[in-house]
Amino acid sequence: MATVLVTDGIYQPGERGGMSLLEEAGVTLRFVALPPNTPTADMIHHLQGCFAVIASSQQYTDDLFTALPDLCVVARLGVGYDAVDIPAATRHGVSVLTTPGTLEWAVADHTMGMIIALAHQIVKADRAIRQGNWQAFYMLDVWRKTLGLVGLGRIGQMVAQRARAFDMRVLAHERRPDMAFVEKHGIELVPLDDLLAQSDFVSLHVPLTEETRGLIDARRLALMKPHAYLINTARGTLVDEDALFEALQSGRLGGAGLDVRVNEPPTDTRFAELDNVVATPHMAGLTDGRRLACGIMTAEGILHVLRGERPEGLVNPEVWERPNLRLPRGE
């Protein structure tokens, strides 16, 4: 039967949910937690003989697919797939799966948590108390402030709903807006530069593409209100980190909530040294509910491919539209 490599440490042998679905179907699971920067040669070594991989943020390249003729599925835990060379995967007949609908609420909660933590100086006050300093800090209201959402997809919509509960004014920049949602929740659609200029909090919820890489650069950071806050739970490379650091260090921006970085783990500690930054290690979606839902959808997708059925969350449908690309690849 097929072998599946699990590279994300959030799943462990013997646990119920998606992993047990695969085991009950006769799939052999191999657990090797691999960091995002794992070299291609090491990836190829661990993936020898595997039908599928349950992947986190490692790079999946043309060289990797060429070296692994048995690999048929790369199942990404989440909705981002910028670490996978999609054209190469398609050429090699590899189905790339994501798990839409399984983490939006978790990332939205984390986003609001960062907004509140920054505005209310929660992390800064906690650090002071732990150092024996009983010191109160001046705070900023979240209630009735303006939130700008760069991206109004599933996650952006859930953040908007939470923000409306705080009676916030919600602006959004979205190329293909869901107008029914916009009208129901009173969202104001505006150009990106206008959103940056008007918002007290700006939160990023767009995928990483060549068009969005470096989207928030020095020019756009300069458009933001003095002492406004930037939240990034999407992808680190959406932001020019040098420009952001300068704006934070100088005090021109009030602060930033960073769940993602350009390099993960970061190769520098400069943001960790700023007390107006709340940072987490790319964990916005790592909740109990997300883990269960994501695991089940991933397992079901792999099993669909094993049965020759088109799976949900398929990023490259060309694999199924061209029969010559379908499995089994190794024969």
Buried (B, 14 or more C-beta within 10 A) or exposed (E): EBBBBBBBEBBEEEEEBBBBBBBEBEBBBBBBEBEBEBEBEEBBEBBEEBBBBBBBBBBBBBBBBEBBEBBBBBBBBBBBBBBBBBEBBBBBBBBBBBBBBBBBBBBBBBBBBBBBBBBBBBBBBEEBEEEEEEEEEEEBEBEEBBBBBBBBBBBBBBBBBBBBEBEBBBBBBBEEBBEEBBEEBEBBBBEBEBBBBBBBBBBBBBBBEEEBEBBBBEEBBEBBBEEBBBBBBBBBBBBBBEBBBBBBBEEBBBBBBBBBBBEBEBEEEEBEEBBBBBBBEBEBBBBEEBBBBBBBBBBBBBBBBBEEEBBEBBBBEBBBEEEEBBBEBEE
